[in-house]
Amino acid sequence: MSSSFEGKTVWITGASAGIGKSLALDLAKRGATLVITARRADRLEELRSQCADPSRVHVLSGDLLDESSWARLAKDAEAATGRIDVLVNNAGVTQRATAQTTRLDDVRRLMELNFFAPVALTNLVLPGMIARKSGRIVVVSSVAGYVGTPWRSSYSASKHAVRGYFDSLRAELHDTGVGVTIVSPGYVRTEISTHAIASDGQVHGKEDAGNASGLDPAECARSIADAIEKGRSEIYLGGTEVYAIYLKRFFPKLLERIVSKHVPE
């Protein structure tokens, strides 16, 4: 069965683990040509070897916390295959610290990787997409982009910013042939909590119960790939935590009481 990804190039950031890695494996099976980006080239090469056709996978390592690298990465990504048909802004970092114990430098780090990098990369690849009158920008937000919970203030702020920005961008791109898909996962079984920024710049260093029992990243990846193929504007993924999005909209006071009793991990 043919896939709409055949003959298309997808650039995935944060591809060495978690959702990004699972999405790369899924899209490779669907016939996509891939450009995969993360800091560690060795993990990217390992992922490349695991893909259905490694010859269609291009490794492009880089640190998205380095603002000076953004233009080079976008240029090299397009040069590798001639065009970027889909950009998946997946790289990100979360937080496990109170608002008062989170250093301002760490707030900036969260915003830099979770918000500014996706904005910059998107604007670097958009001219080509608009000129071709086709393409899709995908950004991984979070249920935290709707609901703020304890110990995640700056993370939640970055994801609220992502959702607001890319909702606006979608409206601006109306009738250009370029679409925007926002992915809002809840708990997914990845290492994200282990690498979270904790108090005073420390690393959280442990897997939270929510992530440990969360959605299988392969299942998450399939849903994202399906959403891209169908041109969906936004999808919510996860378990019962996704209901918080609807509670926020229809029963905000009830959600406020629930969140206030939440015991951070």
C-alpha positions as YAML, in Angstrom:
chain: A
units: angstrom
residues:
- id: 1
  name: MET
  ca: [0.00, 0.00, 0.00]
- id: 2
  name: SER
  ca: [1.45, 3.34, -1.06]
- id: 3
  name: SER
  ca: [2.04, 6.15, 1.42]
- id: 4
  name: SER
  ca: [1.90, 9.89, 0.92]
- id: 5
  name: PHE
  ca: [5.38, 10.03, 2.48]
- id: 6
  name: GLU
  ca: [6.99, 8.29, -0.49]
- id: 7
  name: GLY
  ca: [9.14, 10.82, -2.31]
- id: 8
  name: LYS
  ca: [8.87, 13.27, 0.59]
- id: 9
  name: THR
  ca: [11.65, 14.49, 2.88]
- id: 10
  name: VAL
  ca: [10.94, 14.84, 6.60]
- id: 11
  name: TRP
  ca: [13.34, 16.66, 8.94]
- id: 12
  name: ILE
  ca: [12.98, 15.53, 12.56]
- id: 13
  name: THR
  ca: [14.70, 17.30, 15.46]
- id: 14
  name: GLY
  ca: [15.27, 15.53, 18.77]
- id: 15
  name: ALA
  ca: [15.44, 12.31, 16.76]
- id: 16
  name: SER
  ca: [17.90, 10.27, 18.84]
- id: 17
  name: ALA
  ca: [15.39, 9.04, 21.44]
- id: 18
  name: GLY
  ca: [11.76, 8.97, 22.53]
- id: 19
  name: ILE
  ca: [9.06, 10.28, 20.23]
- id: 20
  name: GLY
  ca: [11.55, 11.52, 17.64]
- id: 21
  name: LYS
  ca: [13.28, 8.16, 17.30]
- id: 22
  name: SER
  ca: [9.99, 6.25, 17.09]
- id: 23
  name: LEU
  ca: [8.67, 8.69, 14.51]
- id: 24
  name: ALA
  ca: [11.79, 8.28, 12.37]
- id: 25
  name: LEU
  ca: [11.40, 4.49, 12.41]
- id: 26
  name: ASP
  ca: [7.70, 4.76, 11.54]
- id: 27
  name: LEU
  ca: [8.17, 7.24, 8.69]
- id: 28
  name: ALA
  ca: [11.06, 5.23, 7.26]
- id: 29
  name: LYS
  ca: [8.68, 2.27, 6.92]
- id: 30
  name: ARG
  ca: [6.24, 4.56, 5.09]
- id: 31
  name: GLY
  ca: [8.87, 5.42, 2.48]
- id: 32
  name: ALA
  ca: [9.95, 8.87, 3.65]
- id: 33
  name: THR
  ca: [13.43, 10.25, 3.13]
- id: 34
  name: LEU
  ca: [14.65, 11.48, 6.51]
- id: 35
  name: VAL
  ca: [16.96, 14.10, 7.90]
- id: 36
  name: ILE
  ca: [17.49, 13.34, 11.59]
- id: 37
  name: THR
  ca: [18.95, 15.84, 14.06]
- id: 38
  name: ALA
  ca: [20.10, 15.64, 17.68]
- id: 39
  name: ARG
  ca: [23.27, 16.42, 19.58]
- id: 40
  name: ARG
  ca: [24.78, 12.92, 19.58]
- id: 41
  name: ALA
  ca: [25.88, 11.75, 16.15]
- id: 42
  name: ASP
  ca: [26.57, 8.21, 17.40]
- id: 43
  name: ARG
  ca: [22.96, 7.72, 18.48]
- id: 44
  name: LEU
  ca: [21.75, 9.15, 15.18]
- id: 45
  name: GLU
  ca: [23.96, 6.72, 13.25]
- id: 46
  name: GLU
  ca: [22.57, 3.86, 15.33]
- id: 47
  name: LEU
  ca: [19.04, 5.01, 14.51]
- id: 48
  name: ARG
  ca: [19.94, 5.32, 10.84]
- id: 49
  name: SER
  ca: [21.06, 1.68, 10.78]
- id: 50
  name: GLN
  ca: [17.72, 0.62, 12.29]
- id: 51
  name: CYS
  ca: [15.59, 2.37, 9.66]
- id: 52
  name: ALA
  ca: [13.90, 0.47, 6.83]
- id: 53
  name: ASP
  ca: [16.23, 1.95, 4.19]
- id: 54
  name: PRO
  ca: [19.32, 3.57, 5.73]
- id: 55
  name: SER
  ca: [20.31, 5.01, 2.35]
- id: 56
  name: ARG
  ca: [17.33, 7.37, 2.62]
- id: 57
  name: VAL
  ca: [18.34, 8.65, 6.07]
- id: 58
  name: HIS
  ca: [20.66, 11.64, 6.47]
- id: 59
  name: VAL
  ca: [22.35, 12.31, 9.81]
- id: 60
  name: LEU
  ca: [22.68, 15.98, 10.77]
- id: 61
  name: SER
  ca: [23.95, 16.43, 14.31]
- id: 62
  name: GLY
  ca: [23.76, 19.74, 16.13]
- id: 63
  name: ASP
  ca: [22.87, 21.45, 19.38]
- id: 64
  name: LEU
  ca: [19.67, 23.47, 19.08]
- id: 65
  name: LEU
  ca: [20.61, 25.40, 22.21]
- id: 66
  name: ASP
  ca: [23.30, 27.01, 20.04]
- id: 67
  name: GLU
  ca: [21.46, 29.81, 18.25]
- id: 68
  name: SER
  ca: [24.37, 30.28, 15.84]
- id: 69
  name: SER
  ca: [23.80, 26.75, 14.49]
- id: 70
  name: TRP
  ca: [20.20, 27.20, 13.39]
- id: 71
  name: ALA
  ca: [20.81, 28.72, 9.94]
- id: 72
  name: ARG
  ca: [23.56, 26.20, 9.18]
- id: 73
  name: LEU
  ca: [21.40, 23.25, 10.19]
- id: 74
  name: ALA
  ca: [18.50, 24.42, 8.02]
- id: 75
  name: LYS
  ca: [20.83, 25.00, 5.07]
- id: 76
  name: ASP
  ca: [22.47, 21.58, 5.47]
- id: 77
  name: ALA
  ca: [19.10, 19.84, 5.92]
- id: 78
  name: GLU
  ca: [17.82, 21.25, 2.62]
- id: 79
  name: ALA
  ca: [21.14, 20.59, 0.87]
- id: 80
  name: ALA
  ca: [21.08, 16.92, 1.93]
- id: 81
  name: THR
  ca: [17.96, 16.16, -0.11]
- id: 82
  name: GLY
  ca: [17.15, 19.30, -2.09]
- id: 83
  name: ARG
  ca: [14.00, 20.17, -0.15]
- id: 84
  name: ILE
  ca: [12.21, 19.78, 3.17]
- id: 85
  name: ASP
  ca: [8.59, 18.74, 2.75]
- id: 86
  name: VAL
  ca: [7.81, 18.26, 6.45]
- id: 87
  name: LEU
  ca: [9.60, 19.77, 9.44]
- id: 88
  name: VAL
  ca: [8.95, 18.06, 12.78]
- id: 89
  name: ASN
  ca: [10.00, 20.34, 15.66]
- id: 90
  name: ASN
  ca: [10.33, 17.68, 18.33]
- id: 91
  name: ALA
  ca: [13.45, 18.55, 20.33]
- id: 92
  name: GLY
  ca: [12.71, 19.82, 23.81]
- id: 93
  name: VAL
  ca: [13.38, 19.68, 27.53]
- id: 94
  name: THR
  ca: [11.07, 19.64, 30.53]
- id: 95
  name: GLN
  ca: [11.30, 20.80, 34.14]
- id: 96
  name: ARG
  ca: [10.91, 19.37, 37.63]
- id: 97
  name: ALA
  ca: [11.36, 22.36, 39.95]
- id: 98
  name: THR
  ca: [9.23, 25.00, 41.63]
- id: 99
  name: ALA
  ca: [8.97, 28.41, 40.02]
- id: 100
  name: GLN
  ca: [10.99, 29.94, 42.85]
- id: 101
  name: THR
  ca: [13.85, 27.43, 42.66]
- id: 102
  name: THR
  ca: [14.21, 27.56, 38.88]
- id: 103
  name: ARG
  ca: [17.09, 29.79, 37.86]
- id: 104
  name: LEU
  ca: [16.42, 32.47, 35.25]
- id: 105
  name: ASP
  ca: [19.14, 30.93, 33.08]
- id: 106
  name: ASP
  ca: [17.17, 27.67, 33.09]
- id: 107
  name: VAL
  ca: [13.95, 29.47, 32.21]
- id: 108
  name: ARG
  ca: [15.82, 30.91, 29.21]
- id: 109
  name: ARG
  ca: [17.17, 27.46, 28.32]
- id: 110
  name: LEU
  ca: [13.67, 25.99, 28.33]
- id: 111
  name: MET
  ca: [12.34, 28.79, 26.14]
- id: 112
  name: GLU
  ca: [15.36, 28.64, 23.82]
- id: 113
  name: LEU
  ca: [15.00, 24.94, 23.03]
- id: 114
  name: ASN
  ca: [11.23, 24.54, 23.31]
- id: 115
  name: PHE
  ca: [10.12, 27.78, 21.65]
- id: 116
  name: PHE
  ca: [12.79, 29.88, 19.93]
- id: 117
  name: ALA
  ca: [14.49, 26.99, 18.10]
- id: 118
  name: PRO
  ca: [11.23, 25.69, 16.54]
- id: 119
  name: VAL
  ca: [10.27, 29.25, 15.54]
- id: 120
  name: ALA
  ca: [13.66, 29.85, 13.94]
- id: 121
  name: LEU
  ca: [13.87, 26.53, 12.08]
- id: 122
  name: THR
  ca: [10.31, 26.93, 10.86]
- id: 123
  name: ASN
  ca: [11.00, 30.36, 9.41]
- id: 124
  name: LEU
  ca: [14.15, 29.07, 7.74]
- id: 125
  name: VAL
  ca: [12.38, 26.28, 5.82]
- id: 126
  name: LEU
  ca: [9.09, 28.10, 5.18]
- id: 127
  name: PRO
  ca: [10.22, 30.12, 2.11]
- id: 128
  name: GLY
  ca: [10.90, 26.92, 0.15]
- id: 129
  name: MET
  ca: [7.58, 25.38, 1.18]
- id: 130
  name: ILE
  ca: [5.63, 28.51, 0.26]
- id: 131
  name: ALA
  ca: [7.41, 28.74, -3.10]
- id: 132
  name: ARG
  ca: [6.46, 25.11, -3.85]
- id: 133
  name: LYS
  ca: [2.94, 25.69, -2.46]
- id: 134
  name: SER
  ca: [3.21, 22.53, -0.37]
- id: 135
  name: GLY
  ca: [4.62, 21.40, 2.95]
- id: 136
  name: ARG
  ca: [3.79, 20.90, 6.59]
- id: 137
  name: ILE
  ca: [5.18, 22.27, 9.82]
- id: 138
  name: VAL
  ca: [4.75, 19.95, 12.81]
- id: 139
  name: VAL
  ca: [5.50, 21.04, 16.36]
- id: 140
  name: VAL
  ca: [5.36, 18.89, 19.48]
- id: 141
  name: SER
  ca: [3.65, 20.84, 22.23]
- id: 142
  name: SER
  ca: [2.09, 19.16, 25.29]
- id: 143
  name: VAL
  ca: [-1.00, 18.89, 27.44]
- id: 144
  name: ALA
  ca: [1.07, 21.33, 29.53]
- id: 145
  name: GLY
  ca: [0.48, 23.79, 26.70]
- id: 146
  name: TYR
  ca: [-3.10, 23.97, 27.97]
- id: 147
  name: VAL
  ca: [-2.77, 23.17, 31.67]
- id: 148
  name: GLY
  ca: [-0.15, 24.42, 34.11]
- id: 149
  name: THR
  ca: [0.77, 22.08, 36.96]
- id: 150
  name: PRO
  ca: [3.22, 22.33, 39.90]
- id: 151
  name: TRP
  ca: [6.95, 22.05, 39.20]
- id: 152
  name: ARG
  ca: [6.47, 22.72, 35.48]
- id: 153
  name: SER
  ca: [5.90, 26.49, 35.33]
- id: 154
  name: SER
  ca: [8.54, 27.40, 32.74]
- id: 155
  name: TYR
  ca: [8.00, 24.22, 30.73]
- id: 156
  name: SER
  ca: [4.28, 24.94, 30.62]
- id: 157
  name: ALA
  ca: [4.98, 28.55, 29.64]
- id: 158
  name: SER
  ca: [7.12, 27.40, 26.72]
- id: 159
  name: LYS
  ca: [4.43, 25.03, 25.49]
- id: 160
  name: HIS
  ca: [1.69, 27.66, 25.83]
- id: 161
  name: ALA
  ca: [3.91, 29.91, 23.71]
- id: 162
  name: VAL
  ca: [4.39, 27.16, 21.12]
- id: 163
  name: ARG
  ca: [0.66, 26.60, 20.79]
- id: 164
  name: GLY
  ca: [-0.12, 30.32, 20.48]
- id: 165
  name: TYR
  ca: [2.59, 30.95, 17.92]
- id: 166
  name: PHE
  ca: [1.82, 27.99, 15.68]
- id: 167
  name: ASP
  ca: [-1.93, 28.54, 15.86]
- id: 168
  name: SER
  ca: [-1.29, 32.07, 14.55]
- id: 169
  name: LEU
  ca: [1.13, 30.78, 11.91]
- id: 170
  name: ARG
  ca: [-1.47, 28.32, 10.65]
- id: 171
  name: ALA
  ca: [-3.90, 31.18, 10.09]
- id: 172
  name: GLU
  ca: [-1.24, 33.21, 8.27]
- id: 173
  name: LEU
  ca: [-0.43, 30.28, 5.98]
- id: 174
  name: HIS
  ca: [-4.05, 29.77, 4.94]
- id: 175
  name: ASP
  ca: [-4.26, 29.20, 1.16]
- id: 176
  name: THR
  ca: [-0.47, 28.90, 0.75]
- id: 177
  name: GLY
  ca: [-0.50, 25.10, 0.53]
- id: 178
  name: VAL
  ca: [1.51, 24.84, 3.74]
- id: 179
  name: GLY
  ca: [-0.16, 23.35, 6.81]
- id: 180
  name: VAL
  ca: [0.59, 23.31, 10.52]
- id: 181
  name: THR
  ca: [0.06, 20.38, 12.88]
- id: 182
  name: ILE
  ca: [0.36, 20.82, 16.66]
- id: 183
  name: VAL
  ca: [0.91, 17.60, 18.62]
- id: 184
  name: SER
  ca: [-0.13, 17.77, 22.29]
- id: 185
  name: PRO
  ca: [0.93, 14.62, 24.14]
- id: 186
  name: GLY
  ca: [0.36, 13.81, 27.76]
- id: 187
  name: TYR
  ca: [2.52, 11.15, 29.39]
- id: 188
  name: VAL
  ca: [4.66, 9.18, 26.92]
- id: 189
  name: ARG
  ca: [7.10, 6.44, 27.94]
- id: 190
  name: THR
  ca: [10.33, 8.31, 27.19]
- id: 191
  name: GLU
  ca: [13.40, 9.58, 29.05]
- id: 192
  name: ILE
  ca: [12.11, 13.16, 29.15]
- id: 193
  name: SER
  ca: [11.58, 13.28, 32.93]
- id: 194
  name: THR
  ca: [15.01, 11.75, 33.58]
- id: 195
  name: HIS
  ca: [16.69, 14.62, 31.70]
- id: 196
  name: ALA
  ca: [14.41, 17.32, 33.14]
- id: 197
  name: ILE
  ca: [15.84, 20.51, 34.61]
- id: 198
  name: ALA
  ca: [15.52, 20.38, 38.40]
- id: 199
  name: SER
  ca: [16.15, 22.96, 41.10]
- id: 200
  name: ASP
  ca: [19.26, 25.11, 40.80]
- id: 201
  name: GLY
  ca: [20.12, 23.71, 37.37]
- id: 202
  name: GLN
  ca: [20.48, 20.10, 38.49]
- id: 203
  name: VAL
  ca: [19.23, 17.14, 36.45]
- id: 204
  name: HIS
  ca: [16.09, 15.42, 37.73]
- id: 205
  name: GLY
  ca: [17.71, 12.03, 37.11]
- id: 206
  name: LYS
  ca: [14.72, 9.74, 37.58]
- id: 207
  name: GLU
  ca: [11.76, 8.45, 35.65]
- id: 208
  name: ASP
  ca: [8.40, 9.75, 36.84]
- id: 209
  name: ALA
  ca: [5.55, 7.31, 37.43]
- id: 210
  name: GLY
  ca: [3.42, 9.13, 34.86]
- id: 211
  name: ASN
  ca: [5.99, 8.67, 32.12]
- id: 212
  name: ALA
  ca: [6.76, 5.09, 33.18]
- id: 213
  name: SER
  ca: [3.11, 4.13, 32.65]
- id: 214
  name: GLY
  ca: [2.56, 6.46, 29.72]
- id: 215
  name: LEU
  ca: [1.78, 5.95, 26.06]
- id: 216
  name: ASP
  ca: [4.12, 3.69, 24.08]
- id: 217
  name: PRO
  ca: [6.28, 6.03, 21.94]
- id: 218
  name: ALA
  ca: [5.76, 3.77, 18.91]
- id: 219
  name: GLU
  ca: [1.99, 4.19, 19.25]
- id: 220
  name: CYS
  ca: [2.49, 7.92, 19.70]
- id: 221
  name: ALA
  ca: [4.60, 8.02, 16.53]
- id: 222
  name: ARG
  ca: [1.97, 6.17, 14.50]
- id: 223
  name: SER
  ca: [-0.66, 8.68, 15.55]
- id: 224
  name: ILE
  ca: [1.60, 11.61, 14.62]
- id: 225
  name: ALA
  ca: [2.42, 10.11, 11.23]
- id: 226
  name: ASP
  ca: [-1.28, 9.49, 10.55]
- id: 227
  name: ALA
  ca: [-2.09, 13.07, 11.57]
- id: 228
  name: ILE
  ca: [0.52, 14.45, 9.16]
- id: 229
  name: GLU
  ca: [-0.84, 12.32, 6.33]
- id: 230
  name: LYS
  ca: [-4.39, 13.46, 7.03]
- id: 231
  name: GLY
  ca: [-3.41, 17.12, 7.37]
- id: 232
  name: ARG
  ca: [-4.74, 17.39, 10.92]
- id: 233
  name: SER
  ca: [-4.42, 20.76, 12.63]
- id: 234
  name: GLU
  ca: [-3.92, 19.33, 16.12]
- id: 235
  name: ILE
  ca: [-4.01, 16.04, 17.97]
- id: 236
  name: TYR
  ca: [-4.08, 15.16, 21.67]
- id: 237
  name: LEU
  ca: [-2.29, 11.95, 22.71]
- id: 238
  name: GLY
  ca: [-2.14, 10.12, 26.02]
- id: 239
  name: GLY
  ca: [-4.33, 8.68, 28.73]
- id: 240
  name: THR
  ca: [-6.75, 10.27, 31.18]
- id: 241
  name: GLU
  ca: [-4.48, 13.31, 31.55]
- id: 242
  name: VAL
  ca: [-5.74, 14.48, 28.15]
- id: 243
  name: TYR
  ca: [-9.15, 15.11, 29.74]
- id: 244
  name: ALA
  ca: [-7.54, 18.05, 31.53]
- id: 245
  name: ILE
  ca: [-7.66, 19.97, 28.24]
- id: 246
  name: TYR
  ca: [-11.45, 19.67, 28.19]
- id: 247
  name: LEU
  ca: [-11.77, 20.39, 31.91]
- id: 248
  name: LYS
  ca: [-9.77, 23.57, 31.37]
- id: 249
  name: ARG
  ca: [-12.25, 24.67, 28.73]
- id: 250
  name: PHE
  ca: [-15.54, 23.67, 30.33]
- id: 251
  name: PHE
  ca: [-14.86, 23.24, 34.08]
- id: 252
  name: PRO
  ca: [-11.88, 25.49, 34.91]
- id: 253
  name: LYS
  ca: [-12.63, 25.73, 38.66]
- id: 254
  name: LEU
  ca: [-12.81, 21.95, 38.98]
- id: 255
  name: LEU
  ca: [-9.48, 21.60, 37.18]
- id: 256
  name: GLU
  ca: [-7.97, 24.27, 39.43]
- id: 257
  name: ARG
  ca: [-8.88, 22.21, 42.51]
- id: 258
  name: ILE
  ca: [-7.49, 19.03, 40.97]
- id: 259
  name: VAL
  ca: [-4.22, 20.68, 39.94]
- id: 260
  name: SER
  ca: [-3.74, 22.32, 43.35]
- id: 261
  name: LYS
  ca: [-3.82, 18.88, 44.97]
- id: 262
  name: HIS
  ca: [-1.37, 17.40, 42.47]
- id: 263
  name: VAL
  ca: [1.69, 15.98, 44.22]
- id: 264
  name: PRO
  ca: [4.77, 16.58, 42.04]
- id: 265
  name: GLU
  ca: [7.05, 13.63, 41.35]
...
